[in-house]
């Protein structure tokens, strides 16, 4: 079994241009406020600047810490057999992939799939993720695929768990997201569990699609503060279901 090395595990920032834009906008607005002497307009400017600045900081919290807490809570309530087969869709730098792999034994395996696009996550690439797998000591029970979630290069009924973390919303339009969900369900074994964490503007869409695909015991709940993207108006949710 591979042992963890002393190399640093890298983490990417999701949608890296978004928090940067929030921070830059907030700083510029606050600079404008500092030189403004028009009341009450100046107080409106101050409020807007603070909101934008806070939005950027909240975004960084979620992408660098919050989403890890969300998955820790999810996995603490899951029974994961040592020999489970896992597929992580849009795995990025491999945080969720590694978390599952660390619970697997010699006969278990976790596969990560991604298109490795920089706009979805900073410094996103299979080389960086493979280095993280080696550094985490799970390279012997993990593998990486380059592929599209709407055309999964995997067989039917192959996985005990199919998971995705803040990735499905990058697929557009909605019809393509539905295809991706159908593909995820196709690869699940009967009795297998699908777990998705994503932004809230797709929650009802996903639930309806999964019901149509025949999943049972579908659960939908808020991810809370750790799932906020720039503020409570852009929160996240966790949706789970079992394949019949």
C-alpha positions in Angstrom: 0.0 0.0 0.0 1.3 3.5 -0.8 2.2 5.5 2.2 1.4 9.3 2.5 4.4 11.4 1.5 5.4 14.8 2.9 4.3 16.6 -0.2 1.7 19.2 0.1 -1.8 18.5 -1.1 -3.0 21.2 -3.4 -6.5 22.6 -3.4 -8.2 24.6 -6.2 -10.5 27.5 -6.0 -13.9 26.8 -7.6 -14.8 29.3 -10.4 -11.7 31.4 -9.4 -12.7 34.5 -11.3 -15.9 34.9 -9.3 -14.5 35.6 -5.8 -11.8 37.8 -7.3 -14.4 39.9 -9.1 -16.4 40.2 -5.9 -13.3 41.4 -3.9 -12.1 43.8 -6.6 -15.6 45.3 -6.9 -15.9 45.6 -3.1 -12.6 47.3 -2.8 -13.3 49.8 -5.6 -16.7 50.6 -4.2 -15.2 51.2 -0.7 -12.5 53.5 -2.2 -15.2 55.4 -4.0 -17.2 55.7 -0.7 -14.1 56.9 1.1 -13.9 59.9 -1.2 -17.7 60.5 -1.4 -19.4 63.2 0.6 -22.9 62.8 -0.8 -25.4 61.6 1.9 -27.3 59.4 2.1 -25.9 58.1 -1.2 -22.5 57.5 0.4 -24.1 55.1 3.0 -25.7 53.1 0.2 -22.3 52.9 -1.4 -20.7 51.8 1.8 -23.3 49.0 2.3 -22.9 47.8 -1.3 -19.1 47.7 -0.9 -19.3 45.7 2.3 -21.7 43.3 0.7 -19.4 42.7 -2.2 -16.3 42.3 -0.1 -18.1 39.9 2.3 -19.4 38.0 -0.7 -15.9 37.4 -1.9 -14.6 36.3 1.5 -17.6 33.9 2.0 -16.9 32.4 -1.4 -13.3 31.7 -0.4 -14.5 30.1 2.8 -16.9 27.8 1.0 -14.4 26.7 -1.7 -11.4 26.3 0.7 -13.0 25.0 3.8 -16.8 24.9 3.8 -17.3 22.2 1.2 -14.9 19.9 3.0 -17.0 20.3 6.2 -20.2 19.5 4.2 -18.7 16.2 2.9 -17.4 15.3 6.3 -20.9 15.5 7.6 -22.3 13.5 4.7 -19.8 10.7 5.0 -20.1 10.5 8.8 -23.7 9.3 8.3 -22.8 6.8 5.5 -21.9 3.2 5.7 -19.1 2.7 3.1 -18.0 -1.0 2.6 -14.3 -1.6 2.3 -14.8 -3.1 -1.1 -17.1 -0.4 -2.5 -16.7 1.0 -6.0 -17.0 4.8 -6.1 -17.3 7.3 -9.0 -16.6 11.0 -8.4 -18.0 13.2 -11.2 -16.1 16.5 -11.6 -13.5 15.4 -9.1 -11.2 18.4 -9.5 -8.2 18.2 -7.2 -9.7 15.0 -5.6 -10.9 16.1 -2.2 -14.0 13.9 -2.2 -12.3 11.2 -4.1 -9.6 11.0 -1.5 -12.0 11.0 1.4 -13.8 8.0 0.0 -10.6 6.2 -1.0 -9.3 6.5 2.6 -12.3 4.4 3.8 -11.7 1.7 1.3 -9.8 -1.5 1.6 -7.6 -3.5 -0.8 -10.6 -4.6 -2.9 -12.3 -1.2 -3.0 -11.7 1.4 -5.7 -12.5 5.1 -6.3 -12.5 6.6 -9.8 -12.4 10.4 -10.4 -13.7 11.9 -13.7 -13.2 15.5 -14.9 -12.7 17.6 -18.0 -9.9 19.5 -16.1 -11.1 23.0 -17.1 -9.3 25.9 -15.4 -12.5 28.0 -15.4 -14.2 25.4 -13.2 -11.4 25.2 -10.7 -8.0 26.9 -10.5 -4.9 24.9 -11.4 -7.2 22.0 -12.4 -5.4 19.1 -14.1 -5.0 15.4 -13.9 -1.3 15.7 -13.0 -2.1 17.8 -9.9 -4.8 15.4 -8.8 -2.7 12.4 -9.3 0.0 14.0 -7.1 -2.6 14.6 -4.4 -3.6 10.9 -4.6 0.0 9.9 -4.1 0.5 12.3 -1.3 -2.6 11.0 0.4 -1.5 7.4 0.2 -4.5 6.3 -1.9 -2.9 6.0 -5.4 -3.2 2.2 -5.2 -7.0 2.2 -5.0 -7.8 5.2 -7.2 -7.8 6.1 -10.8 -8.5 9.2 -13.0 -10.5 9.5 -16.2 -10.8 12.4 -18.6 -14.4 12.5 -19.7 -17.8 14.3 -20.0 -20.5 13.7 -17.4 -23.1 13.5 -20.2 -21.2 10.6 -21.9 -19.6 8.6 -19.1 -16.9 6.1 -20.3 -18.1 3.6 -17.8 -20.3 0.5 -17.8 -23.8 0.0 -16.5 -24.4 -1.0 -12.8 -20.7 -0.5 -12.0 -20.6 1.6 -8.8 -21.9 1.4 -5.3 -21.6 5.2 -4.9 -21.7 8.0 -7.5 -21.0 11.4 -6.1 -20.5 14.9 -7.3 -19.4 18.1 -5.5 -20.2 21.5 -7.0 -19.7 20.3 -10.5 -23.1 19.5 -12.2 -24.2 23.2 -12.4 -21.3 23.8 -14.8 -23.2 21.7 -17.4 -25.5 23.8 -19.6 -28.3 23.9 -20.6 -30.7 22.1 -18.2 -31.3 19.4 -20.8 -27.7 18.4 -20.7 -27.7 18.3 -16.9 -30.6 15.9 -17.0 -28.6 13.7 -19.4 -25.7 13.8 -16.9 -28.0 12.7 -14.1 -29.3 9.9 -16.2 -25.7 8.8 -16.9 -24.9 8.9 -13.2 -27.9 6.7 -12.4 -27.0 4.3 -15.3 -23.6 3.6 -13.8 -25.0 2.9 -10.3 -25.6 -0.6 -9.1 -29.1 -1.5 -7.9 -29.1 -0.3 -4.3 -26.3 2.1 -5.0 -26.4 5.6 -3.7 -26.1 8.9 -5.6 -24.9 11.9 -3.6 -24.8 15.4 -5.1 -23.8 18.7 -3.5 -24.5 21.7 -5.7 -25.9 25.3 -5.8 -29.5 25.9 -5.0 -30.9 27.1 -8.3 -30.9 23.5 -9.5 -32.4 21.7 -6.5 -35.9 21.2 -7.7 -34.7 20.5 -11.2 -32.4 17.7 -9.9 -35.1 16.2 -7.6 -37.7 16.1 -10.3 -35.1 14.5 -12.7 -34.1 11.8 -10.2 -37.7 11.0 -9.4 -38.2 10.5 -13.1 -35.2 8.3 -13.3 -36.7 6.0 -10.6 -34.5 6.7 -7.6 -36.1 6.0 -4.2 -35.6 7.5 -0.8 -34.6 10.9 -2.3 -33.5 13.4 0.3 -33.0 17.1 -0.3 -31.7 19.5 2.3 -29.7 22.7 2.7 -26.0 22.6 3.1 -26.1 25.6 5.4 -23.6 28.4 5.9 -20.7 26.2 4.7 -22.4 26.0 1.3 -23.0 29.7 0.8 -21.5 31.1 -2.5 -21.1 34.8 -1.9 -24.1 34.9 0.5 -27.4 33.4 1.6 -29.0 34.2 -1.7 -26.7 31.7 -3.4 -26.7 28.8 -1.0 -26.2 25.1 -1.7 -27.9 21.8 -1.0 -27.3 18.1 -0.6 -29.5 15.6 -2.6 -29.2 11.9 -2.2 -31.1 8.9 -3.6 -31.0 5.1 -4.0 -31.2 3.2 -7.2 -34.0 0.6 -7.2 
